[in-house]
């Protein structure tokens, strides 16, 4: 989608520190990390929010979860734990309207998060 910074990163039109890529997702480093490991898992398909996910996106969401598992193994946190977060709409903290998941790890996480 034109004007979407994550679509631009996926297309290689905007600089991003790529960590992982396959046919369905791109993983980049967050530019304002909130944990020692803070990555963004971006579906290559533009979906603005979780509210726009359709039945046809089930495989994509599964790929995102499997990517998070892979990232945990790559970054050595699969035994310690990680947090996977998707904010939906502005009040929940979504500032870029391209569905994305924050992968956070490398420190103890607190609850509640907000």
C-alpha positions in Angstrom: 0.0 0.0 0.0 1.4 3.4 -1.0 2.4 5.5 1.9 2.7 2.6 4.4 6.1 2.6 5.9 6.1 -1.1 6.6 5.0 -1.9 3.0 7.9 0.4 1.9 10.3 -1.6 4.1 9.0 -4.9 2.7 9.5 -3.6 -0.8 13.0 -2.5 0.0 12.1 1.2 -0.6 12.8 2.2 3.0 15.8 1.2 5.1 15.2 -1.4 7.8 17.5 -3.7 9.7 16.3 -7.1 8.4 16.6 -10.1 10.7 14.5 -12.7 8.9 12.5 -13.0 5.7 10.5 -15.6 3.9 7.7 -15.6 1.4 5.1 -14.5 4.0 6.8 -12.3 6.6 9.6 -9.9 7.1 11.2 -9.4 10.5 13.0 -6.1 11.3 14.6 -4.5 14.4 12.4 -2.0 16.2 13.8 1.5 15.9 12.8 2.3 19.5 13.6 -1.0 21.3 11.8 -1.7 24.6 13.8 -4.8 25.4 17.2 -6.2 24.6 15.6 -8.1 21.8 12.8 -6.1 20.2 11.8 -7.2 16.7 8.8 -6.5 14.5 7.2 -9.3 12.6 5.5 -7.9 9.5 3.2 -9.8 7.2 4.1 -9.0 3.6 0.3 -8.7 2.9 -1.0 -5.3 3.9 -3.6 -5.7 6.6 -4.2 -2.5 8.5 -5.3 -4.0 11.9 -6.3 -7.3 13.5 -9.9 -6.3 12.8 -9.2 -6.7 9.1 -7.9 -10.2 9.3 -10.0 -12.6 7.3 -10.6 -16.4 7.2 -8.1 -16.5 4.3 -5.4 -15.2 6.6 -5.2 -18.2 8.9 -2.1 -19.6 7.2 -0.4 -16.2 7.5 -1.2 -15.9 11.2 0.2 -19.4 11.7 3.4 -18.4 9.8 3.7 -15.4 12.2 3.6 -17.6 15.3 6.0 -20.1 13.8 8.3 -17.1 13.0 8.2 -16.0 16.6 9.2 -19.5 17.7 12.1 -19.5 15.2 13.2 -16.0 16.5 13.2 -17.3 20.1 15.5 -20.1 19.0 17.8 -17.8 17.0 18.1 -15.3 19.8 18.6 -17.9 22.5 15.5 -17.1 24.5 13.4 -20.2 23.8 14.1 -21.5 27.3 13.8 -18.1 29.0 10.6 -16.8 27.3 9.4 -13.9 25.1 6.4 -11.7 24.6 4.5 -11.4 21.3 2.2 -8.4 21.1 -0.1 -6.9 18.5 -1.7 -3.6 19.2 -5.0 -2.9 17.6 -6.1 0.7 16.9 -4.7 3.9 18.4 -6.1 3.5 21.9 -4.3 0.2 22.2 -1.0 1.8 21.0 -1.0 1.0 17.3 0.8 3.8 15.5 1.5 2.2 12.1 -1.6 0.8 10.5 0.0 -2.3 9.0 -0.6 -5.3 11.1 2.6 -6.2 13.0 3.7 -8.2 16.0 6.3 -7.0 18.5 8.6 -9.8 19.6 10.2 -8.8 23.0 12.7 -10.8 24.9 15.9 -10.7 26.9 14.6 -9.2 30.2 11.8 -10.1 32.7 8.4 -8.8 31.5 5.9 -7.3 33.9 2.2 -7.7 34.1 0.0 -5.9 33.4 1.9 -4.4 30.5 0.0 -1.1 30.1 
